[in-house]
Amino acid sequence: ELKVEQNPLFLSMQEGKNYTIYCNYSTTSDRLYWYRQDPGKSLESLFVLLSNGAVKQEGRLMASLDTKARLSTLHITAAVHDLSATYFCAVDPTSGTYKYIFGTGTRLKVLA
Amino acid sequence: SQTIHQWPATLVQPVGSPLSLECTVEGTSNPNLYWYRQAAGRGLQLLFYSVGIGQISSEVPQNLSASRPQDRQFILSSKKLLLSDSGFYLCAWSGQGVSKNIQYFGAGTRLSVL
């Protein structure tokens, strides 16, 4: 069974702190995506990682991909309250159809 | 630029009633289209995807069906809703080809079956 697991599931952190969210997947894939979801809202694309060793950064967020370890990380630097949301990673295990398998999600709360 | 529209935004339906949710995409042609469901506080489950008009693939056996009557229109239906059909339904699209593999999501429909 294809699995995409994120940890932690819940994360409460103080503003200004750093933390990393992990995304492990159980199938071969060289494409991984990160999305953000605000409460009651849809999903917003954050990062697209298309090869082993890919690293993308946007503001206080940085995502990386290690396809050999089947692991992606989303690193948060000096967190601010506006980053509070649920973060999902998604893997496309089937070439050509872009059928994502979503992770369980990490609910992040940044405390002022 | 491309946009995706989904409606209605909120729907409350009695058990046993029919359902029709609509999704349309503008500004692109021949997109891949997807329907997802998200239970409260949970991740996303892919329900259906389509790579072209009339081409529908079902991922999970259930009480729902999907149709794609036009290139940029994707419809999710049910003849008789169940309580377990409640959830947040999201439509998404992606382009064709490896370089266009990001899925873009609509605003979603929150369905409550009572």
gemmi code that builds the backbone of each chain (N, CA, C; Angstrom):
import gemmi

chains = {
    "A": [
        ("GLU", (0.845, -1.195, 0.000), (0.000, 0.000, 0.000), (0.880, 1.245, 0.000)),
        ("LEU", (0.532, 2.187, -0.851), (1.277, 3.427, -0.918), (0.952, 4.294, 0.287)),
        ("LYS", (1.979, 4.776, 0.955), (1.763, 5.610, 2.124), (2.622, 6.847, 2.064)),
        ("VAL", (2.041, 7.946, 2.499), (2.796, 9.188, 2.657), (2.526, 9.658, 4.080)),
        ("GLU", (3.560, 9.664, 4.879), (3.395, 9.983, 6.292), (4.137, 11.256, 6.644)),
        ("GLN", (3.455, 12.094, 7.394), (4.060, 13.324, 7.859), (4.205, 13.289, 9.367)),
        ("ASN", (5.246, 13.906, 9.845), (5.348, 14.116, 11.281), (6.107, 15.398, 11.556)),
        ("PRO", (5.670, 16.089, 12.608), (4.575, 15.692, 13.481), (3.209, 15.974, 12.845)),
        ("LEU", (2.151, 15.463, 13.455), (0.806, 15.760, 12.983), (0.358, 17.120, 13.482)),
        ("PHE", (0.809, 17.460, 14.675), (0.475, 18.749, 15.263), (1.765, 19.394, 15.771)),
        ("LEU", (1.854, 20.682, 15.579), (3.055, 21.390, 16.001), (2.671, 22.766, 16.513)),
        ("SER", (3.006, 23.007, 17.759), (2.782, 24.311, 18.351), (4.146, 24.893, 18.677)),
        ("MET", (4.435, 26.058, 18.143), (5.760, 26.619, 18.344), (5.675, 28.122, 18.590)),
        ("GLN", (6.696, 28.616, 19.219), (6.768, 30.042, 19.525), (7.272, 30.806, 18.311)),
        ("GLU", (6.846, 32.034, 18.195), (7.390, 32.889, 17.141), (8.899, 32.993, 17.308)),
        ("GLY", (9.578, 33.035, 16.181), (11.026, 33.184, 16.194), (11.802, 31.887, 16.230)),
        ("LYS", (11.119, 30.783, 16.503), (11.793, 29.484, 16.570), (11.867, 28.821, 15.207)),
        ("ASN", (12.756, 27.842, 15.115), (12.910, 27.050, 13.895), (12.348, 25.649, 14.119)),
        ("TYR", (11.844, 25.063, 13.040), (11.378, 23.683, 13.157), (11.303, 23.053, 11.777)),
        ("THR", (11.275, 21.718, 11.769), (11.217, 20.980, 10.510), (10.064, 19.999, 10.523)),
        ("ILE", (9.331, 19.972, 9.419), (8.266, 18.988, 9.206), (8.804, 17.939, 8.237)),
        ("TYR", (8.545, 16.676, 8.546), (9.074, 15.581, 7.742), (7.960, 14.891, 6.968)),
        ("CYS", (8.300, 14.471, 5.754), (7.362, 13.760, 4.889), (8.068, 12.523, 4.341)),
        ("ASN", (7.626, 11.355, 4.784), (8.189, 10.080, 4.314), (7.198, 9.395, 3.403)),
        ("TYR", (7.694, 8.789, 2.332), (6.792, 8.086, 1.430), (7.346, 6.716, 1.109)),
        ("SER", (6.436, 5.814, 0.746), (6.803, 4.394, 0.671), (6.993, 3.875, -0.744)),
        ("THR", (6.908, 4.763, -1.744), (7.036, 4.303, -3.123), (8.073, 5.124, -3.860)),
        ("THR", (8.513, 4.614, -4.967), (9.479, 5.353, -5.777), (8.807, 6.548, -6.434)),
        ("SER", (9.387, 7.695, -6.268), (8.858, 8.893, -6.901), (9.933, 9.955, -6.899)),
        ("ASP", (10.001, 10.721, -7.958), (10.938, 11.841, -7.970), (10.209, 13.166, -8.062)),
        ("ARG", (8.926, 13.150, -7.696), (8.148, 14.391, -7.716), (7.387, 14.505, -6.410)),
        ("LEU", (7.607, 15.601, -5.729), (6.943, 15.815, -4.452), (6.513, 17.272, -4.355)),
        ("TYR", (5.349, 17.471, -3.740), (4.732, 18.793, -3.694), (4.382, 19.139, -2.251)),
        ("TRP", (4.482, 20.407, -1.937), (4.043, 20.904, -0.637), (2.924, 21.920, -0.854)),
        ("TYR", (1.881, 21.782, -0.005), (0.737, 22.681, -0.065), (0.467, 23.232, 1.326)),
        ("ARG", (-0.179, 24.396, 1.323), (-0.624, 25.006, 2.569), (-2.144, 25.107, 2.523)),
        ("GLN", (-2.787, 24.821, 3.659), (-4.227, 24.975, 3.759), (-4.570, 25.766, 5.019)),
        ("ASP", (-5.219, 26.914, 4.846), (-5.723, 27.680, 5.970), (-7.069, 27.100, 6.378)),
        ("PRO", (-7.470, 27.278, 7.634), (-8.726, 26.671, 8.120), (-9.921, 27.018, 7.241)),
        ("GLY", (-10.637, 26.014, 6.807), (-11.830, 26.208, 6.001), (-11.571, 26.622, 4.567)),
        ("LYS", (-10.325, 26.645, 4.178), (-9.959, 27.099, 2.830), (-9.420, 25.969, 1.978)),
        ("SER", (-9.132, 26.317, 0.740), (-8.593, 25.346, -0.198), (-7.075, 25.216, -0.026)),
        ("LEU", (-6.448, 24.487, -0.922), (-5.010, 24.264, -0.851), (-4.274, 25.209, -1.787)),
        ("GLU", (-3.173, 25.714, -1.279), (-2.325, 26.621, -2.045), (-0.981, 25.945, -2.270)),
        ("SER", (-0.535, 25.937, -3.519), (0.750, 25.313, -3.833), (1.900, 26.140, -3.262)),
        ("LEU", (2.816, 25.457, -2.571), (3.990, 26.123, -2.015), (5.253, 25.790, -2.814)),
        ("PHE", (5.531, 24.495, -2.930), (6.773, 24.073, -3.575), (6.526, 22.862, -4.457)),
        ("VAL", (7.300, 22.808, -5.545), (7.332, 21.637, -6.408), (8.782, 21.157, -6.451)),
        ("LEU", (9.017, 19.925, -6.052), (10.358, 19.353, -6.009), (10.401, 18.217, -7.027)),
        ("LEU", (11.246, 18.341, -8.032), (11.182, 17.435, -9.177), (12.386, 16.523, -9.327)),
        ("SER", (13.343, 16.599, -8.420), (14.498, 15.717, -8.566), (15.186, 15.533, -7.224)),
        ("ASN", (16.014, 14.501, -7.158), (16.757, 14.242, -5.934), (17.687, 15.414, -5.633)),
        ("GLY", (17.661, 15.848, -4.382), (18.513, 16.964, -4.002), (17.904, 18.332, -4.235)),
        ("ALA", (16.698, 18.370, -4.778), (16.060, 19.658, -5.053), (15.815, 20.405, -3.749)),
        ("VAL", (16.068, 21.700, -3.795), (15.827, 22.574, -2.652), (15.138, 23.827, -3.170)),
        ("LYS", (14.047, 24.187, -2.516), (13.335, 25.407, -2.884), (13.107, 26.227, -1.613)),
        ("GLN", (13.187, 27.551, -1.765), (12.981, 28.426, -0.617), (12.062, 29.573, -0.997)),
        ("GLU", (11.174, 29.894, -0.057), (10.274, 31.025, -0.239), (10.053, 31.641, 1.133)),
        ("GLY", (10.639, 32.806, 1.330), (10.491, 33.465, 2.620), (11.093, 32.632, 3.746)),
        ("ARG", (10.298, 32.322, 4.745), (10.774, 31.579, 5.906), (10.654, 30.072, 5.747)),
        ("LEU", (10.221, 29.621, 4.590), (10.040, 28.197, 4.337), (11.058, 27.701, 3.323)),
        ("MET", (11.611, 26.514, 3.610), (12.527, 25.876, 2.687), (12.202, 24.391, 2.613)),
        ("ALA", (12.051, 23.894, 1.393), (11.712, 22.489, 1.197), (12.845, 21.794, 0.473)),
        ("SER", (13.057, 20.517, 0.815), (14.097, 19.735, 0.163), (13.587, 18.329, -0.084)),
        ("LEU", (14.264, 17.631, -1.017), (13.838, 16.284, -1.395), (15.038, 15.356, -1.493)),
        ("ASP", (14.932, 14.212, -0.834), (15.931, 13.140, -0.930), (15.181, 11.911, -1.420)),
        ("THR", (15.266, 11.639, -2.719), (14.490, 10.529, -3.288), (15.045, 9.168, -2.874)),
        ("LYS", (16.331, 9.112, -2.557), (16.897, 7.826, -2.133), (16.378, 7.436, -0.766)),
        ("ALA", (16.251, 8.403, 0.121), (15.703, 8.160, 1.454), (14.181, 8.227, 1.456)),
        ("ARG", (13.600, 8.641, 0.332), (12.133, 8.828, 0.225), (11.662, 9.771, 1.320)),
        ("LEU", (12.323, 10.919, 1.380), (12.068, 11.869, 2.451), (12.120, 13.291, 1.908)),
        ("SER", (11.130, 14.074, 2.323), (11.159, 15.498, 2.060), (11.007, 16.232, 3.386)),
        ("THR", (11.631, 17.388, 3.469), (11.517, 18.189, 4.683), (11.026, 19.586, 4.325)),
        ("LEU", (10.273, 20.156, 5.240), (9.835, 21.542, 5.125), (10.346, 22.243, 6.371)),
        ("HIS", (11.331, 23.106, 6.175), (11.975, 23.766, 7.302), (11.413, 25.171, 7.461)),
        ("ILE", (11.097, 25.489, 8.708), (10.552, 26.799, 9.042), (11.607, 27.566, 9.830)),
        ("THR", (11.924, 28.733, 9.351), (12.941, 29.555, 10.005), (12.291, 30.775, 10.636)),
        ("ALA", (12.566, 30.979, 11.916), (12.060, 32.158, 12.641), (10.566, 32.331, 12.389)),
        ("ALA", (9.801, 31.381, 12.877), (8.363, 31.323, 12.591), (7.641, 32.602, 13.015)),
        ("VAL", (6.637, 32.938, 12.223), (5.740, 34.046, 12.548), (4.313, 33.521, 12.553)),
        ("HIS", (3.426, 34.276, 13.193), (2.042, 33.824, 13.370), (1.361, 33.518, 12.032)),
        ("ASP", (1.687, 34.286, 11.002), (1.044, 34.112, 9.689), (1.322, 32.752, 9.059)),
        ("LEU", (2.301, 32.033, 9.571), (2.585, 30.700, 9.037), (1.662, 29.629, 9.612)),
        ("SER", (0.834, 29.987, 10.554), (-0.100, 29.031, 11.143), (-1.052, 28.520, 10.067)),
        ("ALA", (-1.060, 27.210, 9.854), (-1.868, 26.583, 8.804), (-1.625, 25.082, 8.894)),
        ("THR", (-2.273, 24.339, 8.003), (-1.960, 22.922, 7.862), (-1.150, 22.737, 6.587)),
        ("TYR", (-0.075, 22.002, 6.697), (0.827, 21.784, 5.574), (0.747, 20.330, 5.125)),
        ("PHE", (0.560, 20.149, 3.828), (0.474, 18.810, 3.248), (1.605, 18.595, 2.257)),
        ("CYS", (2.180, 17.410, 2.297), (3.036, 16.995, 1.201), (2.240, 16.007, 0.343)),
        ("ALA", (2.607, 15.897, -0.913), (1.929, 14.987, -1.823), (2.955, 14.398, -2.778)),
        ("VAL", (2.784, 13.120, -3.071), (3.700, 12.393, -3.941), (2.939, 11.914, -5.164)),
        ("ASP", (3.558, 11.997, -6.317), (2.983, 11.459, -7.542), (3.712, 10.165, -7.882)),
        ("PRO", (3.138, 9.011, -7.539), (3.842, 7.745, -7.727), (3.665, 7.135, -9.109)),
        ("THR", (2.812, 7.718, -9.926), (2.485, 7.113, -11.216), (2.813, 8.081, -12.330)),
        ("SER", (3.743, 7.746, -13.134), (4.185, 8.668, -14.168), (3.068, 8.935, -15.168)),
        ("GLY", (2.802, 10.180, -15.428), (1.894, 10.535, -16.518), (0.497, 10.925, -16.127)),
        ("THR", (0.006, 10.471, -14.991), (-1.369, 10.796, -14.640), (-1.463, 11.793, -13.499)),
        ("TYR", (-0.350, 12.028, -12.830), (-0.312, 13.018, -11.760), (-1.364, 12.751, -10.698)),
        ("LYS", (-1.472, 11.497, -10.304), (-2.384, 11.117, -9.235), (-1.648, 11.235, -7.920)),
        ("TYR", (-1.849, 12.312, -7.257), (-1.147, 12.537, -6.016), (-1.637, 11.609, -4.909)),
        ("ILE", (-0.700, 11.243, -4.022), (-1.042, 10.640, -2.747), (-0.667, 11.678, -1.698)),
        ("PHE", (-1.649, 12.140, -0.954), (-1.384, 13.188, 0.024), (-0.960, 12.612, 1.354)),
        ("GLY", (-0.094, 13.356, 2.028), (0.261, 13.016, 3.387), (-0.877, 13.359, 4.339)),
        ("THR", (-0.662, 12.988, 5.583), (-1.681, 13.160, 6.611), (-1.866, 14.613, 7.015)),
        ("GLY", (-0.900, 15.449, 6.692), (-0.987, 16.860, 7.060), (-0.330, 17.140, 8.398)),
        ("THR", (0.241, 18.324, 8.513), (0.809, 18.800, 9.779), (0.147, 20.118, 10.110)),
        ("ARG", (-0.547, 20.128, 11.240), (-1.233, 21.355, 11.653), (-0.268, 22.170, 12.492)),
        ("LEU", (0.107, 23.316, 11.973), (1.085, 24.184, 12.624), (0.389, 25.372, 13.270)),
        ("LYS", (0.723, 25.606, 14.517), (0.217, 26.788, 15.218), (1.407, 27.555, 15.769)),
        ("VAL", (1.553, 28.779, 15.339), (2.648, 29.614, 15.814), (2.091, 30.591, 16.837)),
        ("LEU", (2.637, 30.515, 18.021), (2.150, 31.325, 19.133), (2.936, 32.624, 19.222)),
        ("ALA", (2.184, 33.704, 19.377), (2.828, 35.017, 19.476), (3.525, 35.199, 20.815)),
    ],
    "B": [
        ("SER", (-4.512, 34.202, -17.672), (-4.148, 33.281, -16.604), (-5.291, 32.284, -16.384)),
        ("GLN", (-4.909, 31.177, -15.765), (-5.894, 30.123, -15.548), (-6.641, 30.320, -14.228)),
        ("THR", (-7.909, 29.999, -14.234), (-8.703, 30.047, -13.009), (-9.585, 28.808, -12.935)),
        ("ILE", (-9.918, 28.437, -11.710), (-10.790, 27.291, -11.493), (-11.941, 27.737, -10.617)),
        ("HIS", (-13.151, 27.378, -11.029), (-14.349, 27.763, -10.311), (-15.074, 26.517, -9.822)),
        ("GLN", (-15.549, 26.611, -8.611), (-16.250, 25.485, -8.013), (-17.494, 26.021, -7.328)),
        ("TRP", (-18.612, 25.348, -7.516), (-19.826, 25.767, -6.808), (-20.768, 24.600, -6.601)),
        ("PRO", (-21.649, 24.704, -5.557), (-21.720, 25.830, -4.633), (-20.598, 25.791, -3.598)),
        ("ALA", (-20.463, 26.822, -2.806), (-19.437, 26.866, -1.768), (-19.856, 26.036, -0.556)),
        ("THR", (-21.145, 26.065, -0.271), (-21.681, 25.333, 0.883), (-22.984, 24.671, 0.477)),
        ("LEU", (-23.209, 23.484, 0.990), (-24.430, 22.754, 0.636), (-24.850, 21.897, 1.813)),
        ("VAL", (-26.133, 21.974, 2.162), (-26.705, 21.115, 3.194), (-27.811, 20.309, 2.533)),
        ("GLN", (-27.672, 18.995, 2.577), (-28.604, 18.123, 1.881), (-29.097, 17.009, 2.806)),
        ("PRO", (-30.360, 16.591, 2.644), (-30.844, 15.459, 3.446), (-30.339, 14.133, 2.890)),
        ("VAL", (-30.245, 13.158, 3.759), (-29.886, 11.806, 3.329), (-30.870, 11.331, 2.265)),
        ("GLY", (-30.335, 10.719, 1.223), (-31.185, 10.182, 0.165), (-31.432, 11.142, -0.977)),
        ("SER", (-31.005, 12.385, -0.830), (-31.217, 13.362, -1.907), (-30.081, 13.269, -2.923)),
        ("PRO", (-30.298, 13.791, -4.130), (-29.237, 13.763, -5.144), (-28.237, 14.896, -4.928)),
        ("LEU", (-27.112, 14.764, -5.626), (-26.044, 15.753, -5.502), (-25.463, 16.070, -6.874)),
        ("SER", (-25.147, 17.335, -7.088), (-24.411, 17.728, -8.280), (-23.500, 18.895, -7.918)),
        ("LEU", (-22.200, 18.650, -8.007), (-21.209, 19.701, -7.791), (-20.500, 19.955, -9.104)),
        ("GLU", (-20.274, 21.221, -9.398), (-19.689, 21.551, -10.685), (-18.361, 22.280, -10.530)),
        ("CYS", (-17.488, 22.012, -11.468), (-16.161, 22.611, -11.485), (-15.829, 22.986, -12.922)),
        ("THR", (-15.365, 24.206, -13.132), (-14.945, 24.612, -14.472), (-13.588, 25.298, -14.397)),
        ("VAL", (-12.831, 25.133, -15.438), (-11.498, 25.720, -15.533), (-11.480, 26.671, -16.718)),
        ("GLU", (-10.849, 27.805, -16.552), (-10.719, 28.781, -17.631), (-9.244, 29.052, -17.915)),
        ("GLY", (-8.967, 29.387, -19.148), (-7.623, 29.822, -19.497), (-6.653, 28.727, -19.861)),
        ("THR", (-7.148, 27.508, -20.048), (-6.294, 26.407, -20.469), (-7.145, 25.421, -21.247)),
        ("SER", (-6.504, 24.547, -21.979), (-7.249, 23.533, -22.721), (-6.716, 22.152, -22.374)),
        ("ASN", (-7.598, 21.162, -22.462), (-7.272, 19.769, -22.200), (-6.556, 19.561, -20.864)),
        ("PRO", (-7.101, 20.120, -19.791), (-6.452, 19.903, -18.495), (-6.762, 18.514, -17.958)),
        ("ASN", (-5.903, 18.024, -17.064), (-6.286, 16.902, -16.214), (-7.162, 17.499, -15.109)),
        ("LEU", (-8.235, 16.764, -14.749), (-9.150, 17.253, -13.725), (-9.310, 16.213, -12.633)),
        ("TYR", (-9.522, 16.684, -11.423), (-9.543, 15.802, -10.251), (-10.662, 16.220, -9.292)),
        ("TRP", (-11.252, 15.234, -8.636), (-12.132, 15.467, -7.491), (-11.522, 14.787, -6.266)),
        ("TYR", (-11.416, 15.565, -5.182), (-10.930, 15.055, -3.905), (-12.008, 15.268, -2.847)),
        ("ARG", (-11.926, 14.454, -1.796), (-12.745, 14.694, -0.617), (-11.824, 14.769, 0.588)),
        ("GLN", (-12.165, 15.693, 1.471), (-11.406, 15.851, 2.703), (-12.379, 15.772, 3.874)),
        ("ALA", (-12.235, 14.751, 4.699), (-13.035, 14.657, 5.913), (-12.476, 15.652, 6.925)),
        ("ALA", (-13.294, 16.024, 7.881), (-12.900, 17.046, 8.866), (-11.599, 16.668, 9.561)),
        ("GLY", (-10.620, 17.574, 9.491), (-9.359, 17.361, 10.170), (-8.489, 16.280, 9.577)),
        ("ARG", (-8.776, 15.895, 8.355), (-8.035, 14.792, 7.735), (-7.356, 15.244, 6.445)),
        ("GLY", (-6.664, 14.283, 5.826), (-6.007, 14.551, 4.558), (-6.966, 14.447, 3.391)),
        ("LEU", (-6.415, 14.479, 2.187), (-7.224, 14.445, 0.980), (-7.266, 13.051, 0.375)),
        ("GLN", (-8.447, 12.683, -0.069), (-8.642, 11.397, -0.731), (-9.042, 11.650, -2.174)),
        ("LEU", (-8.289, 11.114, -3.107), (-8.630, 11.266, -4.522), (-9.836, 10.393, -4.847)),
        ("LEU", (-10.868, 11.006, -5.405), (-12.091, 10.279, -5.763), (-12.097, 9.899, -7.248)),
        ("PHE", (-11.879, 10.882, -8.105), (-11.919, 10.672, -9.551), (-10.868, 11.557, -10.209)),
        ("TYR", (-10.389, 11.093, -11.363), (-9.580, 11.981, -12.169), (-9.903, 11.729, -13.642)),
        ("SER", (-9.614, 12.742, -14.452), (-9.966, 12.668, -15.867), (-8.854, 13.299, -16.701)),
        ("VAL", (-8.449, 12.590, -17.749), (-7.411, 13.115, -18.646), (-8.002, 13.626, -19.947)),
        ("GLY", (-9.338, 13.538, -20.112), (-9.965, 14.044, -21.316), (-11.471, 13.891, -21.249)),
        ("ILE", (-12.164, 14.480, -22.209), (-13.630, 14.416, -22.253), (-14.089, 12.967, -22.230)),
        ("GLY", (-15.011, 12.676, -21.338), (-15.577, 11.338, -21.255), (-14.673, 10.297, -20.645)),
        ("GLN", (-13.464, 10.665, -20.260), (-12.511, 9.718, -19.673), (-12.448, 9.956, -18.172)),
        ("ILE", (-13.030, 9.031, -17.420), (-13.097, 9.162, -15.972), (-12.505, 7.918, -15.343)),
        ("SER", (-11.630, 8.126, -14.372), (-11.083, 7.018, -13.596), (-11.527, 7.182, -12.150)),
        ("SER", (-12.052, 6.092, -11.609), (-12.523, 6.114, -10.234), (-11.477, 5.482, -9.331)),
        ("GLU", (-11.204, 6.147, -8.252), (-10.173, 5.654, -7.341), (-10.746, 4.882, -6.165)),
        ("VAL", (-11.935, 5.216, -5.749), (-12.496, 4.614, -4.547), (-13.945, 4.208, -4.822)),
        ("PRO", (-14.293, 2.933, -4.617), (-15.696, 2.530, -4.799), (-16.585, 3.255, -3.803)),
        ("GLN", (-17.647, 3.848, -4.289), (-18.455, 4.640, -3.363), (-19.769, 5.017, -4.018)),
        ("ASN", (-20.449, 5.896, -3.347), (-21.779, 6.333, -3.725), (-21.756, 7.481, -4.730)),
        ("LEU", (-20.601, 7.816, -5.267), (-20.461, 8.988, -6.102), (-20.058, 8.607, -7.525)),
        ("SER", (-20.328, 9.522, -8.456), (-19.886, 9.348, -9.835), (-19.407, 10.691, -10.352)),
        ("ALA", (-18.657, 10.668, -11.430), (-18.157, 11.899, -12.025), (-18.361, 11.856, -13.522)),
        ("SER", (-18.487, 13.045, -14.111), (-18.612, 13.139, -15.554), (-17.854, 14.356, -16.039)),
        ("ARG", (-17.447, 14.283, -17.293), (-16.730, 15.397, -17.920), (-17.377, 15.626, -19.283)),
        ("PRO", (-18.458, 16.377, -19.297), (-19.197, 16.597, -20.544), (-18.491, 17.548, -21.515)),
        ("GLN", (-17.662, 18.409, -20.997), (-16.898, 19.339, -21.832), (-15.437, 19.352, -21.368)),
        ("ASP", (-14.579, 19.883, -22.195), (-13.140, 19.828, -21.923), (-12.768, 20.393, -20.567)),
        ("ARG", (-13.431, 21.485, -20.174), (-13.031, 22.159, -18.950), (-14.113, 22.139, -17.881)),
        ("GLN", (-14.971, 21.140, -17.947), (-16.056, 21.014, -16.989), (-16.028, 19.625, -16.364)),
        ("PHE", (-16.107, 19.598, -15.045), (-16.029, 18.334, -14.316), (-17.142, 18.349, -13.286)),
        ("ILE", (-17.965, 17.309, -13.267), (-19.144, 17.279, -12.413), (-19.080, 16.065, -11.495)),
        ("LEU", (-19.378, 16.272, -10.234), (-19.453, 15.200, -9.248), (-20.907, 15.008, -8.864)),
        ("SER", (-21.378, 13.772, -8.906), (-22.802, 13.516, -8.693), (-23.019, 12.351, -7.751)),
        ("SER", (-24.247, 12.339, -7.215), (-24.716, 11.189, -6.472), (-26.224, 11.098, -6.653)),
        ("LYS", (-26.735, 9.893, -6.739), (-28.187, 9.727, -6.867), (-28.857, 9.794, -5.499)),
        ("LYS", (-28.162, 9.250, -4.489), (-28.717, 9.244, -3.133), (-27.590, 9.435, -2.132)),
        ("LEU", (-27.586, 10.570, -1.467), (-26.518, 10.872, -0.529), (-26.630, 10.053, 0.751)),
        ("LEU", (-25.465, 9.726, 1.295), (-25.358, 9.052, 2.580), (-24.755, 10.024, 3.591)),
        ("LEU", (-24.948, 9.731, 4.862), (-24.334, 10.570, 5.899), (-22.816, 10.639, 5.718)),
        ("SER", (-22.240, 9.527, 5.314), (-20.784, 9.446, 5.170), (-20.255, 10.246, 3.984)),
        ("ASP", (-21.143, 10.805, 3.174), (-20.698, 11.636, 2.057), (-20.366, 13.063, 2.493)),
        ("SER", (-20.662, 13.397, 3.727), (-20.324, 14.732, 4.233), (-18.819, 14.956, 4.170)),
        ("GLY", (-18.444, 16.194, 3.847), (-17.020, 16.504, 3.787), (-16.786, 17.741, 2.950)),
        ("PHE", (-15.517, 18.013, 2.732), (-15.086, 19.161, 1.946), (-14.608, 18.617, 0.609)),
        ("TYR", (-15.265, 18.999, -0.470), (-14.959, 18.476, -1.795), (-14.164, 19.517, -2.575)),
        ("LEU", (-13.066, 19.061, -3.090), (-12.163, 19.948, -3.816), (-11.959, 19.457, -5.236)),
        ("CYS", (-12.068, 20.374, -6.158), (-11.744, 20.116, -7.549), (-10.361, 20.677, -7.829)),
        ("ALA", (-9.610, 20.025, -8.682), (-8.275, 20.507, -9.023), (-8.012, 20.259, -10.502)),
        ("TRP", (-7.070, 21.014, -11.051), (-6.655, 20.788, -12.430), (-5.130, 20.826, -12.524)),
        ("SER", (-4.615, 20.166, -13.534), (-3.195, 20.270, -13.849), (-3.050, 20.257, -15.367)),
        ("GLY", (-1.910, 20.753, -15.837), (-1.663, 20.764, -17.261), (-1.167, 19.411, -17.736)),
        ("GLN", (-1.033, 19.261, -19.035), (-0.501, 18.042, -19.612), (1.007, 18.154, -19.736)),
        ("GLY", (1.702, 17.079, -19.462), (3.151, 17.092, -19.618), (3.867, 17.236, -18.289)),
        ("VAL", (5.061, 16.684, -18.221), (5.828, 16.654, -16.976), (6.089, 18.053, -16.443)),
        ("SER", (6.248, 19.011, -17.332), (6.584, 20.362, -16.890), (5.386, 21.113, -16.339)),
        ("LYS", (4.199, 20.517, -16.449), (2.994, 21.217, -15.991), (2.266, 20.350, -14.984)),
        ("ASN", (2.982, 19.824, -14.012), (2.413, 18.791, -13.162), (1.911, 19.291, -11.825)),
        ("ILE", (1.807, 20.591, -11.633), (1.280, 21.105, -10.386), (-0.242, 21.051, -10.443)),
        ("GLN", (-0.842, 20.611, -9.351), (-2.302, 20.638, -9.274), (-2.735, 21.927, -8.587)),
        ("TYR", (-3.716, 22.584, -9.202), (-4.258, 23.817, -8.660), (-5.690, 23.547, -8.216)),
        ("PHE", (-6.011, 24.005, -7.028), (-7.269, 23.644, -6.409), (-8.293, 24.768, -6.456)),
        ("GLY", (-9.559, 24.359, -6.576), (-10.653, 25.296, -6.445), (-10.908, 25.623, -4.983)),
        ("ALA", (-11.880, 26.497, -4.749), (-12.154, 26.969, -3.393), (-12.847, 25.915, -2.533)),
        ("GLY", (-13.429, 24.903, -3.167), (-14.034, 23.818, -2.404), (-15.514, 23.992, -2.148)),
        ("THR", (-16.186, 22.858, -1.919), (-17.590, 22.838, -1.521), (-17.699, 22.076, -0.213)),
        ("ARG", (-18.274, 22.731, 0.770), (-18.471, 22.056, 2.059), (-19.864, 21.450, 2.057)),
        ("LEU", (-19.927, 20.121, 2.078), (-21.192, 19.393, 2.011), (-21.521, 18.785, 3.361)),
        ("SER", (-22.706, 19.091, 3.836), (-23.210, 18.477, 5.063), (-24.449, 17.679, 4.714)),
        ("VAL", (-24.414, 16.393, 4.998), (-25.560, 15.526, 4.760), (-26.196, 15.235, 6.108)),
        ("LEU", (-27.481, 15.583, 6.228), (-28.153, 15.473, 7.532), (-29.259, 14.424, 7.505)),
    ],
}
model = gemmi.Model(1)
for chain_id, residues in chains.items():
    chain = gemmi.Chain(chain_id)
    for i, (resn, *xyz) in enumerate(residues, 1):
        res = gemmi.Residue()
        res.name, res.seqid = resn, gemmi.SeqId(i, " ")
        for name, pos in zip(("N", "CA", "C"), xyz):
            atom = gemmi.Atom()
            atom.name, atom.element = name, gemmi.Element(name[0])
            atom.pos, atom.b_iso = gemmi.Position(*pos), 0.0
            res.add_atom(atom)
        chain.add_residue(res)
    model.add_chain(chain)
structure = gemmi.Structure()
structure.add_model(model)
structure.setup_entities()
